[in-house]
């Protein structure tokens, strides 16, 4: 293994997960447990932190209603 391969594998293993990806995963697990207003506000707050390239509008709508 040369240095560039090692560097690539090292970064893939130890690089922090971007906040956008973390919030995307949180929206997938978001469930309504309280009021509808709390659910909507929480979902919108998390979705706002996710780039549209990772979570397009159509996916946001489907995730919200499911």
Backbone atoms as SQL, in Angstrom:
CREATE TABLE atoms (id INTEGER PRIMARY KEY, chain TEXT, resi INTEGER, resn TEXT, atom TEXT, x REAL, y REAL, z REAL);
INSERT INTO atoms VALUES
  (1, 'A', 1, 'UNK', 'N', 0.852, -1.165, 0.000),
  (2, 'A', 1, 'UNK', 'CA', 0.000, 0.000, 0.000),
  (3, 'A', 1, 'UNK', 'C', 0.904, 1.236, 0.000),
  (4, 'A', 2, 'UNK', 'N', 0.587, 2.174, -0.860),
  (5, 'A', 2, 'UNK', 'CA', 1.381, 3.399, -0.886),
  (6, 'A', 2, 'UNK', 'C', 0.710, 4.461, -0.011),
  (7, 'A', 3, 'UNK', 'N', 1.377, 5.609, 0.118),
  (8, 'A', 3, 'UNK', 'CA', 0.901, 6.654, 1.006),
  (9, 'A', 3, 'UNK', 'C', -0.479, 7.174, 0.614),
  (10, 'A', 4, 'UNK', 'N', -0.745, 7.377, -0.655),
  (11, 'A', 4, 'UNK', 'CA', -2.042, 7.926, -1.071),
  (12, 'A', 4, 'UNK', 'C', -3.183, 6.960, -0.738),
  (13, 'A', 5, 'UNK', 'N', -2.958, 5.666, -0.884),
  (14, 'A', 5, 'UNK', 'CA', -3.978, 4.688, -0.512),
  (15, 'A', 5, 'UNK', 'C', -4.222, 4.708, 0.996),
  (16, 'A', 6, 'UNK', 'N', -3.121, 4.759, 1.755),
  (17, 'A', 6, 'UNK', 'CA', -3.241, 4.824, 3.207),
  (18, 'A', 6, 'UNK', 'C', -4.011, 6.069, 3.627),
  (19, 'A', 7, 'UNK', 'N', -3.672, 7.204, 3.040),
  (20, 'A', 7, 'UNK', 'CA', -4.328, 8.458, 3.389),
  (21, 'A', 7, 'UNK', 'C', -5.823, 8.389, 3.092),
  (22, 'A', 8, 'UNK', 'N', -6.187, 7.868, 1.949),
  (23, 'A', 8, 'UNK', 'CA', -7.592, 7.746, 1.578),
  (24, 'A', 8, 'UNK', 'C', -8.342, 6.854, 2.567),
  (25, 'A', 9, 'UNK', 'N', -7.789, 5.690, 2.877),
  (26, 'A', 9, 'UNK', 'CA', -8.436, 4.779, 3.820),
  (27, 'A', 9, 'UNK', 'C', -8.521, 5.387, 5.217),
  (28, 'A', 10, 'UNK', 'N', -7.474, 6.069, 5.619),
  (29, 'A', 10, 'UNK', 'CA', -7.459, 6.714, 6.935),
  (30, 'A', 10, 'UNK', 'C', -8.552, 7.768, 7.036),
  (31, 'A', 11, 'UNK', 'N', -8.653, 8.626, 6.022),
  (32, 'A', 11, 'UNK', 'CA', -9.667, 9.675, 6.047),
  (33, 'A', 11, 'UNK', 'C', -11.075, 9.102, 5.991),
  (34, 'A', 12, 'UNK', 'N', -11.276, 8.055, 5.236),
  (35, 'A', 12, 'UNK', 'CA', -12.600, 7.429, 5.169),
  (36, 'A', 12, 'UNK', 'C', -12.995, 6.862, 6.528),
  (37, 'A', 13, 'UNK', 'N', -12.026, 6.338, 7.241),
  (38, 'A', 13, 'UNK', 'CA', -12.318, 5.713, 8.533),
  (39, 'A', 13, 'UNK', 'C', -12.477, 6.721, 9.667),
  (40, 'A', 14, 'UNK', 'N', -11.667, 7.761, 9.693),
  (41, 'A', 14, 'UNK', 'CA', -11.624, 8.636, 10.853),
  (42, 'A', 14, 'UNK', 'C', -12.136, 10.056, 10.625),
  (43, 'A', 15, 'UNK', 'N', -12.534, 10.385, 9.431),
  (44, 'A', 15, 'UNK', 'CA', -13.041, 11.725, 9.163),
  (45, 'A', 15, 'UNK', 'C', -14.409, 11.881, 9.827),
  (46, 'A', 16, 'UNK', 'N', -14.651, 13.006, 10.474),
  (47, 'A', 16, 'UNK', 'CA', -15.954, 13.197, 11.129),
  (48, 'A', 16, 'UNK', 'C', -17.095, 13.195, 10.113),
  (49, 'A', 17, 'UNK', 'N', -18.242, 12.752, 10.563),
  (50, 'A', 17, 'UNK', 'CA', -19.434, 12.748, 9.714),
  (51, 'A', 17, 'UNK', 'C', -19.965, 14.178, 9.650),
  (52, 'A', 18, 'UNK', 'N', -20.201, 14.701, 8.451),
  (53, 'A', 18, 'UNK', 'CA', -20.723, 16.066, 8.327),
  (54, 'A', 18, 'UNK', 'C', -22.081, 16.210, 9.017),
  (55, 'A', 19, 'UNK', 'N', -22.321, 17.368, 9.593),
  (56, 'A', 19, 'UNK', 'CA', -23.559, 17.643, 10.313),
  (57, 'A', 19, 'UNK', 'C', -24.783, 17.439, 9.423),
  (58, 'A', 20, 'UNK', 'N', -24.675, 17.767, 8.141),
  (59, 'A', 20, 'UNK', 'CA', -25.795, 17.563, 7.222),
  (60, 'A', 20, 'UNK', 'C', -26.212, 16.106, 7.144),
  (61, 'A', 21, 'UNK', 'N', -25.246, 15.209, 7.122),
  (62, 'A', 21, 'UNK', 'CA', -25.560, 13.779, 7.075),
  (63, 'A', 21, 'UNK', 'C', -26.176, 13.307, 8.384),
  (64, 'A', 22, 'UNK', 'N', -25.689, 13.822, 9.486),
  (65, 'A', 22, 'UNK', 'CA', -26.243, 13.444, 10.790),
  (66, 'A', 22, 'UNK', 'C', -27.704, 13.884, 10.872),
  (67, 'A', 23, 'UNK', 'N', -27.979, 15.110, 10.476),
  (68, 'A', 23, 'UNK', 'CA', -29.361, 15.598, 10.520),
  (69, 'A', 23, 'UNK', 'C', -30.257, 14.860, 9.533),
  (70, 'A', 24, 'UNK', 'N', -29.706, 14.477, 8.395),
  (71, 'A', 24, 'UNK', 'CA', -30.482, 13.677, 7.439),
  (72, 'A', 24, 'UNK', 'C', -30.927, 12.365, 8.089),
  (73, 'A', 25, 'UNK', 'N', -30.005, 11.705, 8.769),
  (74, 'A', 25, 'UNK', 'CA', -30.343, 10.449, 9.437),
  (75, 'A', 25, 'UNK', 'C', -31.365, 10.665, 10.551),
  (76, 'A', 26, 'UNK', 'N', -31.267, 11.776, 11.237),
  (77, 'A', 26, 'UNK', 'CA', -32.236, 12.080, 12.294),
  (78, 'A', 26, 'UNK', 'C', -33.643, 12.274, 11.712),
  (79, 'A', 27, 'UNK', 'N', -33.746, 12.909, 10.559),
  (80, 'A', 27, 'UNK', 'CA', -35.072, 13.119, 9.972),
  (81, 'A', 27, 'UNK', 'C', -35.705, 11.799, 9.573),
  (82, 'A', 28, 'UNK', 'N', -34.885, 10.827, 9.193),
  (83, 'A', 28, 'UNK', 'CA', -35.419, 9.522, 8.798),
  (84, 'A', 28, 'UNK', 'C', -36.043, 8.798, 9.995),
  (85, 'A', 29, 'UNK', 'N', -35.556, 9.065, 11.199),
  (86, 'A', 29, 'UNK', 'CA', -36.062, 8.403, 12.406),
  (87, 'A', 29, 'UNK', 'C', -37.063, 9.253, 13.186),
  (88, 'A', 30, 'UNK', 'N', -37.345, 10.458, 12.710),
  (89, 'A', 30, 'UNK', 'CA', -38.202, 11.390, 13.432),
  (90, 'A', 30, 'UNK', 'C', -39.644, 10.881, 13.430),
  (91, 'A', 31, 'UNK', 'N', -40.228, 10.762, 14.599),
  (92, 'A', 31, 'UNK', 'CA', -41.610, 10.288, 14.742),
  (93, 'A', 31, 'UNK', 'C', -42.391, 11.279, 15.599),
  (94, 'A', 32, 'UNK', 'N', -43.663, 11.344, 15.361),
  (95, 'A', 32, 'UNK', 'CA', -44.522, 12.218, 16.169),
  (96, 'A', 32, 'UNK', 'C', -44.835, 11.523, 17.476),
  (97, 'A', 33, 'UNK', 'N', -44.419, 12.143, 18.570),
  (98, 'A', 33, 'UNK', 'CA', -44.719, 11.594, 19.896),
  (99, 'A', 33, 'UNK', 'C', -45.496, 12.600, 20.746),
  (100, 'A', 34, 'UNK', 'N', -45.567, 13.827, 20.275),
  (101, 'A', 34, 'UNK', 'CA', -46.291, 14.875, 20.998),
  (102, 'A', 34, 'UNK', 'C', -47.253, 15.563, 20.063),
  (103, 'A', 35, 'UNK', 'N', -47.309, 16.854, 20.186),
  (104, 'A', 35, 'UNK', 'CA', -48.239, 17.624, 19.352),
  (105, 'A', 35, 'UNK', 'C', -47.749, 17.693, 17.902),
  (106, 'A', 36, 'UNK', 'N', -48.671, 17.974, 17.014),
  (107, 'A', 36, 'UNK', 'CA', -48.326, 18.124, 15.603),
  (108, 'A', 36, 'UNK', 'C', -47.381, 19.307, 15.408),
  (109, 'A', 37, 'UNK', 'N', -47.613, 20.377, 16.147),
  (110, 'A', 37, 'UNK', 'CA', -46.749, 21.551, 16.041),
  (111, 'A', 37, 'UNK', 'C', -45.304, 21.220, 16.434),
  (112, 'A', 38, 'UNK', 'N', -45.130, 20.437, 17.473),
  (113, 'A', 38, 'UNK', 'CA', -43.783, 20.023, 17.898),
  (114, 'A', 38, 'UNK', 'C', -43.122, 19.163, 16.825),
  (115, 'A', 39, 'UNK', 'N', -43.890, 18.259, 16.232),
  (116, 'A', 39, 'UNK', 'CA', -43.365, 17.404, 15.169),
  (117, 'A', 39, 'UNK', 'C', -42.918, 18.240, 13.968),
  (118, 'A', 40, 'UNK', 'N', -43.762, 19.153, 13.544),
  (119, 'A', 40, 'UNK', 'CA', -43.450, 19.990, 12.381),
  (120, 'A', 40, 'UNK', 'C', -42.219, 20.853, 12.645),
  (121, 'A', 41, 'UNK', 'N', -42.190, 21.522, 13.780),
  (122, 'A', 41, 'UNK', 'CA', -41.057, 22.393, 14.099),
  (123, 'A', 41, 'UNK', 'C', -39.747, 21.616, 14.203),
  (124, 'A', 42, 'UNK', 'N', -39.778, 20.460, 14.818),
  (125, 'A', 42, 'UNK', 'CA', -38.572, 19.640, 14.928),
  (126, 'A', 42, 'UNK', 'C', -38.090, 19.148, 13.575),
  (127, 'A', 43, 'UNK', 'N', -39.018, 18.681, 12.753),
  (128, 'A', 43, 'UNK', 'CA', -38.641, 18.195, 11.424),
  (129, 'A', 43, 'UNK', 'C', -38.045, 19.313, 10.581),
  (130, 'A', 44, 'UNK', 'N', -38.694, 20.471, 10.588),
  (131, 'A', 44, 'UNK', 'CA', -38.203, 21.593, 9.792),
  (132, 'A', 44, 'UNK', 'C', -36.828, 22.066, 10.258),
  (133, 'A', 45, 'UNK', 'N', -36.590, 22.045, 11.556),
  (134, 'A', 45, 'UNK', 'CA', -35.287, 22.459, 12.086),
  (135, 'A', 45, 'UNK', 'C', -34.188, 21.506, 11.616),
  (136, 'A', 46, 'UNK', 'N', -34.449, 20.206, 11.677),
  (137, 'A', 46, 'UNK', 'CA', -33.444, 19.236, 11.227),
  (138, 'A', 46, 'UNK', 'C', -33.260, 19.297, 9.715),
  (139, 'A', 47, 'UNK', 'N', -34.357, 19.369, 8.971),
  (140, 'A', 47, 'UNK', 'CA', -34.280, 19.392, 7.510),
  (141, 'A', 47, 'UNK', 'C', -33.554, 20.640, 7.008),
  (142, 'A', 48, 'UNK', 'N', -33.673, 21.744, 7.729),
  (143, 'A', 48, 'UNK', 'CA', -33.017, 22.981, 7.311),
  (144, 'A', 48, 'UNK', 'C', -31.493, 22.854, 7.356),
  (145, 'A', 49, 'UNK', 'N', -30.989, 21.926, 8.155),
  (146, 'A', 49, 'UNK', 'CA', -29.542, 21.740, 8.286),
  (147, 'A', 49, 'UNK', 'C', -28.992, 20.711, 7.300),
  (148, 'A', 50, 'UNK', 'N', -29.861, 20.204, 6.414),
  (149, 'A', 50, 'UNK', 'CA', -29.437, 19.201, 5.433),
  (150, 'A', 50, 'UNK', 'C', -29.418, 19.841, 4.044),
  (151, 'A', 51, 'UNK', 'N', -28.311, 19.721, 3.319),
  (152, 'A', 51, 'UNK', 'CA', -28.258, 20.302, 1.968),
  (153, 'A', 51, 'UNK', 'C', -29.286, 19.650, 1.033),
  (154, 'A', 52, 'UNK', 'N', -29.823, 20.453, 0.109),
  (155, 'A', 52, 'UNK', 'CA', -30.793, 19.918, -0.854),
  (156, 'A', 52, 'UNK', 'C', -30.190, 18.835, -1.736),
  (157, 'A', 53, 'UNK', 'N', -28.891, 18.866, -1.950),
  (158, 'A', 53, 'UNK', 'CA', -28.262, 17.817, -2.765),
  (159, 'A', 53, 'UNK', 'C', -28.362, 16.457, -2.082),
  (160, 'A', 54, 'UNK', 'N', -28.425, 16.450, -0.770),
  (161, 'A', 54, 'UNK', 'CA', -28.533, 15.206, -0.013),
  (162, 'A', 54, 'UNK', 'C', -29.986, 14.841, 0.274),
  (163, 'A', 55, 'UNK', 'N', -30.835, 15.840, 0.354),
  (164, 'A', 55, 'UNK', 'CA', -32.225, 15.637, 0.770),
  (165, 'A', 55, 'UNK', 'C', -33.130, 16.565, -0.032),
  (166, 'A', 56, 'UNK', 'N', -33.435, 16.206, -1.317),
  (167, 'A', 56, 'UNK', 'CA', -34.252, 17.077, -2.165),
  (168, 'A', 56, 'UNK', 'C', -35.680, 17.250, -1.632),
  (169, 'A', 57, 'UNK', 'N', -36.358, 18.229, -2.160),
  (170, 'A', 57, 'UNK', 'CA', -37.694, 18.598, -1.681),
  (171, 'A', 57, 'UNK', 'C', -38.672, 17.419, -1.696),
  (172, 'A', 58, 'UNK', 'N', -38.652, 16.618, -2.753),
  (173, 'A', 58, 'UNK', 'CA', -39.569, 15.475, -2.839),
  (174, 'A', 58, 'UNK', 'C', -39.304, 14.481, -1.721),
  (175, 'A', 59, 'UNK', 'N', -38.043, 14.225, -1.434),
  (176, 'A', 59, 'UNK', 'CA', -37.684, 13.302, -0.363),
  (177, 'A', 59, 'UNK', 'C', -38.076, 13.869, 0.993),
  (178, 'A', 60, 'UNK', 'N', -37.936, 15.174, 1.152),
  (179, 'A', 60, 'UNK', 'CA', -38.350, 15.811, 2.411),
  (180, 'A', 60, 'UNK', 'C', -39.842, 15.606, 2.645),
  (181, 'A', 61, 'UNK', 'N', -40.628, 15.825, 1.589),
  (182, 'A', 61, 'UNK', 'CA', -42.075, 15.674, 1.730),
  (183, 'A', 61, 'UNK', 'C', -42.461, 14.232, 2.067),
  (184, 'A', 62, 'UNK', 'N', -41.869, 13.285, 1.379),
  (185, 'A', 62, 'UNK', 'CA', -42.172, 11.874, 1.664),
  (186, 'A', 62, 'UNK', 'C', -41.745, 11.474, 3.064),
  (187, 'A', 63, 'UNK', 'N', -40.579, 11.910, 3.470),
  (188, 'A', 63, 'UNK', 'CA', -40.096, 11.576, 4.814),
  (189, 'A', 63, 'UNK', 'C', -40.989, 12.214, 5.871),
  (190, 'A', 64, 'UNK', 'N', -41.450, 13.423, 5.624),
  (191, 'A', 64, 'UNK', 'CA', -42.314, 14.119, 6.573),
  (192, 'A', 64, 'UNK', 'C', -43.623, 13.370, 6.802),
  (193, 'A', 65, 'UNK', 'N', -44.240, 12.866, 5.734),
  (194, 'A', 65, 'UNK', 'CA', -45.553, 12.239, 5.888),
  (195, 'A', 65, 'UNK', 'C', -45.474, 10.774, 6.289),
  (196, 'A', 66, 'UNK', 'N', -44.321, 10.155, 6.110),
  (197, 'A', 66, 'UNK', 'CA', -44.202, 8.747, 6.492),
  (198, 'A', 66, 'UNK', 'C', -43.764, 8.684, 7.905);
